[in-house]
């Protein structure tokens, strides 16, 4: 089974292996600017910025960082929603040789302090509304420079630390050249979302990130024209999917990238229609909201050609409903922070298999191995752990040698995802190893049950966890959000599941919620629900 069966799907025009140029990540913006300087790079509400203007601001920010004492290898944290200042800070820090530490703006003080302390960041670019939070943890960190970003036009800076505009004025005008080794030098510390516990900083090198951009471009290139695409990035850039598939890929393709700082379904529909968006990376919860919006059919969404879904499994029924309403095609893919993140996607150029994550992108090897030892490749169709090898796989975890050794073995990245592969090389993610429920000796995978729940006509969102059970060890509990104007009882949901699932998989308890706990990127947090249940106990 060691042959790469998925490569048979690649057409002659798509390379199965691509050359990864030995360049620092910041070079992609310089290259695009040299080709199309006057093309739009960023659209942010009334603000429109060309590639030349963006590159000029990045240059100024780099010199300001160097004037503030930032040197190669120093960690620079960014704690912003999607906005032009994010892109300027990101590429400015890269060009100074700094390591970017991406931080979710929703983190509370304890979580923020952990990442700042763990990374050793000395500089942070943060939204002005978060200033009290940053200032509160500063004494317990190495922070020296706090740069405040305001998204409201104002000349007033109420903090004693510099505003973004004030900081830019400290630039000396010349960048001190920094030698970067793309293969070994870290570009980004990407902290894992923390859905399963303590956050770990995945060390993504310049080469990792450049590789993933070029791999993604090669996979989608039949539907991409350089300098002519219109992207929409509403998934947060601080999330690895938003960083690569939203920001970096757009710059590499010379796209005009519309940034939205938050997900608002009405605003999203208006923006897609107004800007005639052609590339839209999204997550399942966004497609849920778009599909269930009462006026979604009134908007023009047919401009979208590359419409990919990642970050969490895409329920098949939801995919069908979205496509039926909009005419857009959703290509479900897969990635993880440790792989920069993209490793798989349903192809434009071959069969799309709903429910699967598709096939490996160029330069990516993968196997499904036994859960017990991780050393034996399992036959097609059987369950095991997905492991991956490729140039996009991280260097390791920051300051965590044991975790690194456990996750990276003989060049393979162990994903922790229970999967199966069919004879065509398409992969199906069944669940996280840690999310598996064991009831009366049966292995139960939450996604099996969630797919059925999403097929119920009244269900908008659903998630399943295991809860303690004296007799079975664990039993199944479902959390359900109903569609607006729809009704259902616990008995009805359980009865529906009995018609479509083996008896041992049927939820014994159904709890209705107005909303489910999610990460900022829209991934449902099972961990939070499990913690709630354990506290009740």
ABEGO torsion letter per residue (X at the ends): XABBAAAAABBAABBABBBBBBBBAAAAAAAAAAABAABBABBBEABBBBAAAAAAAAAAAAAAAAAAGBBBGBBBBBBBBBBAAAAAAAAAAAAAGBBBBBBBAABBAAAAAAAAAAAGBABBBBBAAAAAAAAAAAAABABABBBBBBABBBABBABABBBAAAAAAABAGBBBBBBBBAAABBABBBBBAGAAEBBBBBBBBAAAAAAAAAAAAAAAAAABBBGABBBBBABBAABAAAAAAAAAAAAAAGBBBBBBABBBAAAAAAAAAAAGBABBBBBAAAAAAAAABAAAAABBAAABABBBBBGBBBBAAAAAAAAAAAGBBBBBBBBBAAAOABABBBBAABBBBBGBAEBBBBGBBBBBBBAAAGABBBBBGBBBBBBBBEAABBAEBBGBAAAAAAABBGGBBBAGBBBBBBAAGBBBBABBAAABBBBGGBBBBAAAAAAAAAABAABABBBBBBBBBAAAGBBBBBBBBBBBGBBBBAAAAAAAAAAABBAAABBABBBBBABBBBBAAGBBBAAAAAAAAAAAX
